[in-house]
Amino acid sequence: PSPTHEHQWKHNPAHLPVVNVMVDNCLTRVLRPHQRLGIVFMYECILGMQKPEYHGAILADEMGLGKTLQCIALVWMLLKQGPYGGKPVLQRVLIVTPSSLVLNWQNEFLHWLGRERIQTFVVDQKSRPKDYSRLPQIPVMLISYEMFVRYYDDISQIHFDLLICDEGHRLKNTTIKTYALLYQLECKRRILLTGTPIQNDLQEFYALIDFTNPGVLDSSIDFRKYFEEPILASRQPSSDEDVISLGEERAMELNHRTSWFILRRTQEVINNFLPTRQELVVFCRSTPLQQAMYEAVVDYWESRGHESGPEEVAHLGVITALKKICNHPSLVILRQSEPLLGEEDITQHLTQNYPVQDGAILSQQSGKLDVVICLLEELKCTTEKVVLVSYFTQTLDLLANMCMQKQYKFSRLDGSTPSTQRMKIVKNFNSPHSDKFVFLLSAKAGGVGLNLTGASRLVLYDSDWNPATDLQAMSRIWRDGQTRSVYIYRLLTTGTIEEKIFQRQISKTGLSGAVVDLQNQSTIRLSNEELKDLFTFHHDSTCTTHEMLDCKCAGVGLVAHGDLQLERSLSITEDELSSQRDCQLQVAQTLASSTCVRMNQLFQWQHYSQPVRATLLQELGLSGASQNITFIFQNLSQSQTISL
């Protein structure tokens, strides 16, 4: 796009000829349409073509859409060109990223541009920013957030023309030192990258917006008074029409004042370029031992949960114990170096009454483990690879022992994996020449930037309270570069807390009723009634989620289209949301409608109750697990994904 007359007057005082700025041919041939648009968007923002006084952009595309490639194309273009006389816009670029992704950025520059075109400088223990200041021929510095804080004094002495912050949602807290130091860095052109949508927390929203374009929403005090207070007031159940109307008006104004420098696209833009995907929610039968231990924990909580003082059983310990029992009974009796409050008492109680073999890989003790073992046995004779994801290090240990017993070659990446080794492990697993069959992944460690397209099957062994975290984990294999059809399995133990967590993720209440602080789970606050409902074990149910839908289908795989009211609510809500699909902030009523759609979308999935059709189980690689599967939700269509 050509600069406006206003832009030329302000930025071209020498009256140099206006020339076209073009992406290098070596990159244009690989760019998808949405990536070309993303480059144009960032170009206009950082050159002040949208608003002359602001030079920041937020690229909030979902994971897997190539945010890194878009930035590399932009950087390379502006290191060589500019709109005025062809003079380069950029001389030096600073890219700040999580430590686990620093080498990934270096490899991406090398992959797309080659060593002969560009060099990058990686700050580590041996290479310091002071060294970079003496190397004018290297235009790009790559550094982790931690290293940036450590060497801020040196970095602040170097003039950078562009600052790129990867996984920028880390900067949602204005009180942390990283935010403060990056904010005061003298670099007006800023690009913030995030695959996590900007949530409906207004303080976090303000922090990200003000970092990208300082002052665009005035001071934090003005923002709180003019936007935050009216919008929050409109969400209260007791709000009258005037308060609601004002809140909606201010939310719309907030969108209008920020949407010009925020761009978010979803996976839908590349669905047509990817192979087919099948999503499955597999409900697994609990074993008699799991049932007995589960009920023992609940009984223990009920008998002591209403006491006061130090003897009170902390519900977080109960939640953790129940989730571990769902994974495998042996996990709950393993000693923790730092057990949660209440967990140690529960462990002692269970150890005395249920002497489980410590660390034993007995599929007879866990329905979910039996399903995984059956899946791996059926796939071992193929050329497919499998990713197994868990939030518990203990569970990964359990799965690793299982792989060793079965003599399956595996890779593992968790919080203890050095950041310098992560990309090497991933690259080795993805190689078609690798003998690795299984990839064990910590959901917390694998939340950012991991591409595991060498695998075509992924099993989410357990779930998190935060649906976005689950989606991050499940998106590792279905992204650009995948050549096989993909199968994604979410395993839930039927009738347990796992199913309740899943229901909270997709129901319109979401997590709002629980008031969960996802950064600090020790602050989970639930009433006794909510806890009782959460802990209730429906051992005689085949799928309480299907029962909650009040679906009348026979469970034979026919799509339950629902009644006219459901269809009308779906179509109306989609129409209402279509014009706001790229918006980052919505009023509570709109968000409630959106989550209602997510719940209703289960009607668009296929439902299978026991006995599940043998041909389906064979296709899914689950023939041997038929006795431990009580229900399956299956999504065959790319377009009907539940976007949690």
N, C-alpha and C positions, 0 to 999 in steps of 0.2 A: 504493500500500500504506500502511496505517495504521502509525504507530510503535508499538513494543511498550511495555508498562508500564515496563520498565527504561529505555527511551529517553526516555519522557515524564518519568520521575523525574529523569533526569540533565539533559535539555535544555529542560524546560518548568517551571522553578521557580515561575513566575508563575501556573501552572495556567490558561493560556489555552485556549480551546476547541480541540479537535482538528478540523481541517477537511481536506477533500479537496484535493489539489493536482492540477491538470489542465493538460495541454498545450493551448496556444492553438488554437482552432478553425482558424485560418489555416494551421496546420501539420498537424493531425491528418488532414486530408483528403488529404495527400500522403504520409503515412508508411506504409511497408510494415510487415507484421506483425513482421518481425525487428527493424526500427528501433524500434518501440514497446517491444519487450522490452529492447532495448539502453538505452533511456532509463530504464526502470524499474530495470534493473541498476545503472546509474551513479547514479541517485537514491538507491537504498538504500545503496550503498557510501559516497558522499561525505557522507551524512547520518549515517553510523555506525549504520545499522539492521542491518547484517550483524554487525558487531563494534563495540561502542560506543567502543572505544579507537582504532579505525583508521578513516581517512576517504579512502582511496585506491582507485582502480580502474584496471585495464588493459583497454582495449577493443582487441582484436587482430583484428578482422574483416579478412578479405581485402580487397584493393583493390576499389573499385567498389560496396561495400555501403552507402555513405552515412554514414561515421563523422562527417564534418563536419556533416551535417544533424542527426544525433542529438545532437551537442554543442550546436549552435545551439538546438535545441528545448529541451534541458535548461537551458541558460543563460537563455533568455528566460523560461521557466517560473519559475525560481527568482529571477530579478530582480524578478518581480511577485508571487510567492506563497511560502508556507511552510506547514508542517503545523500550526503553533501560532498560532491567531488570524489566519491568513492573512498574517502578517508575512513580508516577503521574506527569503529565506535569504542572498541575495547582494547586495552593493552594487557591488563591483568585481571584474572577472575579468581575469586575465592569460593570454593565449594566445601561446605561444612556438612558432615554426614555422621550417622552412628558409626562407631568403630568397626562394626561387623561389615559395613558396606564401603569402607574406604578403598580397599583393593578391588572391589567390584566396579567402582567408578573408574579406577585406573584401567582395569581390563576392558571396560566398555569403550573408553577413549581409544585404546589400542585396537579393539575389534573393528570399530566403525571407521576410524581415520588412519590407522597404521602408524608405526613409529616414525616413518619418514615425513609425515605431515605435522604432527604435534607431539610435544613432550609434556608430561605432567610431573609435578613435584609432590611427593607424598611425605607429609610430616610424620615422623616416628621417632623412636629413641635415638636413632643415629643421624637423621636428617632434620635440622631445626629451621624455623622460619628465618633466622639470621643468615643461614646459608642461602635460602631462596632469594633474599634481597640482593644477593650478588650475582644472580643468574637471570638477567633480563630477557634472555632468549627463551625461557620457559614461561609461558603465559598463564598456566593454570596451577593453583595450589589446592591439594586435597588434604583435608584435615578432619579428625574426629571432633565431636563436641568437647570431649574431655581435654584433648590436646589444645583446642582453641582457648579454653579457660586458662590452661597452664601457661601458654605462651602469648597471652593477649597483649602484654606490653610490647613484645617484639612485632606482633602482627599489626598492631595499631600504627606502627611507624611506616608500614608499607601502604602505598596507595592502590586500592582496588577499584576497578570500574564496574564490577558486578559481583554481588553476593548471592549465592544459591544455598539455601538451607534444605537439605533432604530430610524426609520424615519430620516436616516442620511442625506437626502437632505437638512436638516436644516443647514448643515455645508458647504453650497456652497459659503458662503461669508467669505473671510479671514479676513475682517475688524471687525467682531463682536467679542465681548468679549468671548462668549461661545466657538467659534472656537479657539481663541488664547489660552485659558486655557486648553481645551482638547488636543490641539496640543502639548503643552509643558508637559503634563502629562508623567511621565517616565514609559511607558508601550509600548513595541515594538509590541506586538501581538494585532492587532486591526481588528475588524470586523465591517463593516458599512452596515446596513440594510436599504433598501429603496424599496418601491413599486412603486415609481415614476421613470420612465426611465431617465437616465442622458441625459439632453437635449443638443442641439447643441450649447450651449453657452460655448465657450472655457475657459473663466475665471472660470466659475462655475465648469467645468469639471476638470480643473487643481486643484482647491481647494480641491475637493473630493479625487482626486488621490493622491495629496501630503499629505493629512491628513492620508490616509490609509497606504501609503508606502512613507514616507518622502524621497525626493531626487530622486525618481525613474524617474522623468522627469526633473531633474536638477533644477536650480533656476527659479523663476518666470520670471526673465529678459531673461534668455536663452530660456525658453519655448515660451515667446512672440515673440522673434526674429526668432526662428527656426521653430515653428509650427504655432502659431496664425497668424502672419502677412501674411505668404504665403497662408494659408488656407482661411483667410478672403479676401485676394486680389483675389483669384480664384473665389469668389462668385459674384464679381462685374460684372454687365452686359457688361461693356466695356472691360473685360479681354480678352487678346489674348490667343492663344493656349498654348504658353509656360507657361504663368502664371497659366492657368487652370491645365496644366499637373503637374506643381510643387506642386500646392495646393492639387491635388489628391494624389500625391506621398507622401506628408507629412501627409495627413490624414490617408493613409494606414499604414504608419510607426507608427503613433500615436496609431492606433488600435493594431498593432502588439506588441508594447511596454507595453500595458496595459491590453490586453484581457485575459492574463493568470491569472489575479487575479480578474476579473469581471465575474460574472455569472448571467445571466438573462434568466428566463423561463417565458413563457406566460401561460395564462389560458388553452391553448390547451393541456397541458400535463395532465390535470385532467378532461378534457371534458368527457372522457369515464366513469369516476367515478361519474359524476353528472347527475341529472335528466334533462329532456329537458328544453329548455328555448325559449321563444318567445319574441322577441324585436319588439316594435311597436312605430312608430312615428305617433302620432295622431294630425292631423291638425284641429283646432277647430274654428268654425265660431265666429266672433266678434258680439256683440250685437249692436243695433243702438246707445245706449249710449256710448259704447266703441268707435265706429267709429267716433261719433261726437267729443268726447273729444280728441281722437287721432289726428284727423285732426286739431282741435283747437290748440293743442300744436305745431304741425308742422307749422301751419300758424303763430303762435306767434313767433317761431324761425326764420322763413323766413322774417318776418316784422322787426325783431330787430337784427337778427344774423349778419348782415354785418356792424352794427354800431361799433364804436371804443370806447375805454374807459370803465368806470365802468358800462355803460348801456348794454354792450354786453352780450348776453345770452350765458352762458357757455354750451357747447354741452353735457358735462357730466350730467348736471342737466336735460337736455332734454332726454337723453338716459334713465336715471333712471325713469323719469316721464312716458315715453312711455312703459317701461317694467312693471311698476306698473299698468298702465291702462290695459295692457294685462292680468294681474293677476286678478284685480278687480278694477273698477273705484273708489270705496271708498278709496282705499289705497293712491291715489295721493293727496287727500285733507286732509289726516291726518297730523297733525303738527309733524315735526321732531325736536328732541332736538338739533341735529346738521345737518341741511339741507345742501345738496351739493350746490356749487356755481350755482346760477341760478334757483335752484329748488323752492325756496321760492316764487320768482316772478311768476313762472308757477302755483304754488299752489294757490296763490292769484287770478290769472287770471281765473283759472278754477272754484274756489269756487264762484266767482261772477256770472259766467255764467251757471254753472252746479251744482245745489244744490243736490248733492248725499247724501243719508242718511248715516251719519257717522257710519261705522262699521256694516251696515245692511248686513245680509247674504241673499242676493237676487240673486238666480242663474240666474234670468232673466237679470241681469246686467253683467254677465260674462259667456262667452261660456265655458271656461276651468272649472270654478267652477261647472257649470251644468254637465259637463262630470264626474267630480269627485263624485258629489252627486249621479249620476245615478249608477256609478260603486259601490260605497259603499252600496247603497240600494240593489243591486243585490247580493252582496257578504255577506251581513249581515246574511242571512239565511243559510250560509255555515259555515264550520269550518276554512276558510281561514282568514289570517290577512293581513293588508295592511300597507305599509310604504309610507308616503307622504313627499316629499323632496322639500324644497325651500331655496333660498339664502336670502330671506327677512324675518326678524323677524316679520314684520307687516303681511306678508302673513301667517306665522305660527299662529299668533294671530287670523286671519280671519278663518283659518281652524279649530282652536281649538274651536272658537265660534260656528262654524257649527256643530262640533262633539257634543258639549254640547246641542245645540238645537235639534239634532237628537237623543240624549241620547246614543251616542257611547262612550264606555270606551276607553280612549286613554292614551298613554305615550308621553312624550315630552323630546327632548334633543336638546339644543341649546347652544350658547356661555355663557349663564348665569348659566347653570347647573354645580354645583360644580364637580370637577374632581373625588372627592371621591364617588359621587353618580352615576356616569355614568354607571359603570359596573353593579351595582345593578339594575338600571333601565332596562338595556339591558337584563340581566339575567331573570328578572321578565317577560318581554315581551316575551322572547323566550320560557318560560315554557309552556308546553301544558296545564297546569292547570290554566294559567292566563286568566282573563276575559277581557284583553286588546284587542281591535279589531284593533285599528289604532295606528301607531307610527309616530309622527310628528318629523321630523329630519331637523335640519339646515345643509345644505350641507357643510358649512364651518366648523362647529363643528364636523361633522361626517366624516371628510376626512380621518381619520386614525384609523385603527384597529378595527372598529366596525363590529361585526358579527350579522346580524339580520335574521338568518335563520328560526326564528319562523314565519316569513311572507313569503308568496309565490307570493305576488304582490307588485310592487313598482311603484310609480308615481313620475316622475321628473316634478314638477309643473312649474318650470322655469329653464332657462339655463344660463351658465356662458360663458364668452369669452374664457376661457381656457377649451378645450375639456377634458384634463386630470382630471380636477376637476369634471366634469360631470360623467366621467367614474368611478371615485372613489365612487361617490354617488350611481351610479346605480349598483355597484358590491356588495352592502351590503348583498343581499339576495341569490345570486347565487354563492355559495362557499361550501367548505367541510362542511358537516353536514346538508345540505339541502336534504330533502326527497321528497318534492313535485315538480311537474312541476312549472316552474317560468314564470311569465309574467311581463315584464318591459315596462312601458308606458312613453314615452317622449311627453309632451303636448306642442304644439306650436300654437299660435294664427295666423291663416292664413293671409298671405300677410303683416305681420308686421315686426318690428325689430327683433322679436324672430326668424322668419324664416330666416332673413338675417344672424343672428348670427350662426344659424345651418348651413347655406350654407358656411359661412366662416370656420367653423370647419371642414367641409368635402371636401372643394374645394382645389385645388392646391395652391391658394393664401394664404389660412389659415389666420393667423393674420399678416403675413409679411407686407401687405400693410398698416395696421393700426398702426404699431409700438406701440403695447400695452405693457406697463409695468404692468404685472399682480400683482405685489406687491403694486403698487400705481396707482390705476385707474385714478387718477386725471391727470396723464401724458399721457393719451390717445391722440394721435395726428392724426387727419384726415383732409384731405383737404375739402374745401367746397363742391366740387363735390362728394367726398366720403360720406360726411355727408348727402347730398341731396339724394343720392342713398339709404343710410341706413335708412333715415326717410320716404322715399316714401311709401305710403300706397296703396297696391294693393287690394282694397276692393272688386273688382269684380272677383278676382282669387280664384280658389278652391285649388291651390297648386303651388306657383311659383317655388318651388324646382323641381317638376315634369316637369314643363314647361322648366326649365333651362336644364334638362337632354335631352330635345328634344326627349323624349320617345314617340313612336307611339302606345303604347299599349292601349287597350280599358278600362283599369282600372277595370278588373274583376278578378284579382288575378293570372293571368298567368305570369310566370317569363319571363321578357323581356331579352333575351340572348344578344341582341345587335348585331352589325354587325361584319364582319370578322376583321375589324381593331381594334375594342374594344377587341375582344377575343385575338387577337395577342398581343395587348399591355398589357393585363392582364397577359398572360402566360409568356411573355418575362420578365416583371417586377418581377413576382414571382420568376423566375429562377435567375434573377440577385440578388434578395434580399435573396434567400434561404441560401446562404453561409454566409450571414452577419446577420442572424436573431438574434444572440446573441450580436452583436456588439453594442456598446453604442454611437459611434460617426460615422457619415457618411457625405460625402461631399454633398453639396447642391443639385447637380444633382440627386443623389440617393434619397434624401429626397423628392424632387419634384416628382419623379416617384412614390414613396410610397404614397404620398398624392393623386396623380392622381388615383391610384388604389382604395383608399378609396372612392373617388367620384364615380368611375365606379362601385364599389360594389353595389351601389343602384340598378343597373340593375339586380343583383342577388336576390334582394328582390321581394316580391309580392306587386303589386300596386293595390289599391282599390279606385276608385272614387265614388262619390255620384250618386245614392243611393248604399250604401255599403250593401253587401249581409246579409240578416237577420240572417242566421245561424252563420256567422262569428261574428257579433255583439253579438249574444247570448253567443258564446263561450268566447268572451273577456269580458263579463259582461257589455256591453255597449248598450244593446238594447234600453234603455230609452233615450239615448243621440243621436239617429240617426240624428235628425234634426240639431244638433250642430256640426256634424263631416263632414268636406268637403273632406277629403282624409286620407288614411292610407297607410304607408309603413310597411310591415310585414316581419320579418325574422324568418323562421321556423327552420333554420339549425344552429346548434352550430358552424359549421365551417365557416360560412359566416358573422361573426360579423364584423361590421365596426370598426376597431381599430383606433380610433381617435388619 
